Amino acid sequence: MALGELSLALILTAISSVAAIISCTVAFIQIRAQSKQARAQELQASLDKREAFSRISDQWNKLYRTRNAILDSNIDGSELMDKYGRNYAKFLNSADWKEIRELCSFYELLGLYIHDGLIEPDIAFVLVTIDEPDKRMSRKLVPVIEYLRKVYKKDLYEFYYWLLAEYPKLVERGGGTAAKKPTRSL
């Protein structure tokens, strides 16, 4: 009998050892799978940031002349609306609106990307000038947007407004200016 009990004890010990090895193997496989998944998510986030960077850069390059033309024009936003008799339907079909809309849409997209963390402010502000120290651009765009918010769509260019409001804070926290080199990489 003692031999049988010893054999049973050895068998149970062997089974528990095999079970422990299997448990460790399964845990290792799970940890490795989670690690691969985390790396894949980091890679995707990096790709998303690179895509955002590329899109912002491409659009900024396309809009830069338009931006400068708007900036250098003698008309401010209030005068521009007076030019169209405050008739928003007439304004929305004008060449002036086409230029302003493209620029505002760009700033809206940039504000959304920064807000949602797809592009870091320090990188964005190296690529793009948000507003001049004398606020010339916002003096041209904001009155037009304010008017259209009253008569057309109340949340028009919400993330551009967020960007204008947050810009000083973002720069102060290290969000940079065009003269500052980026501290992060994609």
C-alpha positions as CSV (number, residue, x, y, z in Angstrom):
1,M,0.0,0.0,0.0
2,A,2.7,2.4,0.8
3,L,4.2,2.0,-2.6
4,G,0.8,2.8,-4.2
5,E,0.4,5.9,-2.1
6,L,3.9,6.9,-3.1
7,S,3.2,6.4,-6.8
8,L,0.0,8.4,-6.4
9,A,1.8,11.2,-4.7
10,L,4.5,11.2,-7.5
11,I,1.8,11.3,-10.2
12,L,0.0,14.2,-8.5
13,T,3.3,16.1,-8.1
14,A,4.1,15.5,-11.7
15,I,0.6,16.6,-12.8
16,S,0.8,19.8,-10.7
17,S,4.3,20.5,-12.1
18,V,3.0,20.1,-15.6
19,A,0.0,22.3,-14.8
20,A,2.4,25.0,-13.4
21,I,4.5,24.9,-16.5
22,I,1.4,25.2,-18.7
23,S,0.1,28.1,-16.6
24,C,3.4,29.9,-16.9
25,T,3.5,29.2,-20.6
26,V,0.0,30.6,-21.1
27,A,0.8,33.6,-19.0
28,F,3.9,34.3,-21.0
29,I,2.0,34.0,-24.3
30,Q,-0.7,36.4,-23.0
31,I,1.9,38.9,-21.8
32,R,3.7,38.7,-25.1
33,A,0.4,39.1,-27.1
34,Q,-0.5,42.1,-25.0
35,S,3.0,43.6,-25.5
36,K,2.7,43.1,-29.3
37,Q,-0.7,44.7,-29.2
38,A,0.6,47.7,-27.2
39,R,3.5,48.1,-29.7
40,A,1.0,48.0,-32.6
41,Q,-1.1,50.7,-30.9
42,E,1.9,52.8,-30.4
43,L,2.9,52.4,-34.0
44,Q,-0.6,53.3,-35.2
45,A,-0.6,56.4,-32.9
46,S,2.8,57.3,-34.4
47,L,1.5,56.8,-37.9
48,D,-1.6,58.9,-37.1
49,K,0.7,61.7,-35.8
50,R,2.9,61.5,-38.9
51,E,-0.2,61.6,-41.1
52,A,-1.5,64.6,-39.2
53,F,1.9,66.3,-39.5
54,S,2.0,65.6,-43.2
55,R,-1.6,66.8,-43.8
56,I,-1.0,70.0,-41.8
57,S,2.2,70.7,-43.7
58,D,0.7,70.1,-47.1
59,Q,-2.4,72.2,-46.5
60,W,-0.4,75.0,-45.0
61,N,1.9,75.1,-48.0
62,K,-1.1,75.3,-50.3
63,L,-2.8,78.0,-48.3
64,Y,0.2,80.2,-47.4
65,R,-0.2,82.6,-50.4
66,T,-4.0,82.9,-49.6
67,R,-3.2,83.5,-46.0
68,N,-0.7,86.3,-46.9
69,A,-3.1,87.8,-49.4
70,I,-5.8,88.0,-46.7
71,L,-3.3,89.3,-44.2
72,D,-2.1,92.0,-46.5
73,S,-5.5,93.1,-47.7
74,N,-6.8,96.5,-46.4
75,I,-10.2,95.1,-45.6
76,D,-10.9,93.9,-42.1
77,G,-13.7,91.4,-41.3
78,S,-16.4,94.0,-40.5
79,E,-15.7,96.0,-43.7
80,L,-15.8,92.8,-45.7
81,M,-19.3,92.0,-44.4
82,D,-20.4,95.6,-45.2
83,K,-19.1,95.0,-48.7
84,Y,-21.8,92.3,-49.1
85,G,-24.5,94.3,-47.3
86,R,-24.5,91.8,-44.5
87,N,-26.2,89.5,-46.9
88,Y,-24.7,86.1,-45.8
89,A,-26.1,84.2,-48.8
90,K,-24.4,86.6,-51.2
91,F,-21.2,86.4,-49.1
92,L,-21.2,82.6,-49.0
93,N,-21.2,82.6,-52.8
94,S,-18.3,85.0,-53.1
95,A,-14.6,84.6,-54.0
96,D,-13.8,86.3,-50.7
97,W,-15.6,83.6,-48.7
98,K,-13.9,80.9,-50.7
99,E,-10.5,82.2,-49.6
100,I,-11.5,82.9,-46.0
101,R,-13.4,79.5,-45.7
102,E,-10.3,77.6,-46.8
103,L,-8.1,79.3,-44.3
104,C,-10.7,79.0,-41.4
105,S,-11.2,75.4,-42.3
106,F,-7.5,74.8,-42.1
107,Y,-7.3,76.5,-38.7
108,E,-10.3,74.5,-37.6
109,L,-8.6,71.2,-38.5
110,L,-5.4,72.3,-36.8
111,G,-7.3,73.2,-33.6
112,L,-9.0,69.8,-33.7
113,Y,-5.7,67.9,-34.2
114,I,-4.1,69.8,-31.3
115,H,-7.2,69.4,-29.1
116,D,-7.4,65.7,-29.7
117,G,-3.6,65.1,-29.4
118,L,-2.9,64.1,-33.0
119,I,-0.3,66.7,-33.3
120,E,1.7,68.4,-30.5
121,P,1.4,72.2,-30.2
122,D,5.2,72.6,-30.3
123,I,5.3,70.8,-33.7
124,A,2.2,72.6,-35.0
125,F,3.5,76.0,-34.1
126,V,6.8,75.4,-35.9
127,L,4.8,74.7,-39.1
128,V,2.0,77.2,-38.8
129,T,1.6,80.8,-37.7
130,I,-1.7,80.9,-35.7
131,D,-1.9,84.7,-35.3
132,E,0.5,87.6,-35.4
133,P,1.3,89.4,-32.2
134,D,-0.8,92.3,-33.4
135,K,-3.8,90.0,-34.1
136,R,-4.1,91.1,-37.7
137,M,-5.4,87.7,-38.9
138,S,-8.0,87.3,-36.2
139,R,-9.2,90.9,-36.8
140,K,-9.9,89.9,-40.3
141,L,-11.5,86.5,-39.7
142,V,-13.3,86.6,-36.4
143,P,-15.8,89.4,-37.3
144,V,-16.8,87.3,-40.4
145,I,-17.1,84.1,-38.3
146,E,-19.1,86.0,-35.6
147,Y,-21.6,87.3,-38.1
148,L,-22.0,83.9,-39.7
149,R,-22.4,82.3,-36.3
150,K,-25.4,84.6,-35.7
151,V,-27.1,84.1,-39.0
152,Y,-25.9,80.8,-40.3
153,K,-24.4,78.3,-37.8
154,K,-23.8,79.0,-34.2
155,D,-20.9,76.6,-33.7
156,L,-19.0,77.5,-36.9
157,Y,-15.2,77.0,-36.5
158,E,-15.5,75.9,-32.9
159,F,-11.9,74.4,-32.8
160,Y,-10.4,77.5,-34.5
161,Y,-11.9,79.6,-31.6
162,W,-10.6,77.1,-29.1
163,L,-7.1,77.4,-30.7
164,L,-7.2,81.2,-30.6
165,A,-8.2,81.1,-26.9
166,E,-5.7,78.4,-26.0
167,Y,-2.8,79.6,-28.1
168,P,-1.2,81.9,-25.5
169,K,-1.4,79.1,-22.9
170,L,0.0,76.5,-25.2
171,V,2.9,78.7,-26.2
172,E,3.6,79.5,-22.5
173,R,3.6,75.8,-21.7
174,G,6.3,75.2,-24.3
175,G,4.1,75.0,-27.4
176,G,6.7,77.1,-29.1
177,T,6.8,79.6,-31.9
178,A,8.3,79.3,-35.3
179,A,11.7,80.3,-33.9
180,K,11.7,77.5,-31.4
181,K,12.9,74.1,-32.3
182,P,10.6,71.2,-31.6
183,T,11.3,69.2,-28.5
184,R,9.5,66.1,-29.6
185,S,9.5,63.9,-32.6
186,L,6.9,62.0,-34.5
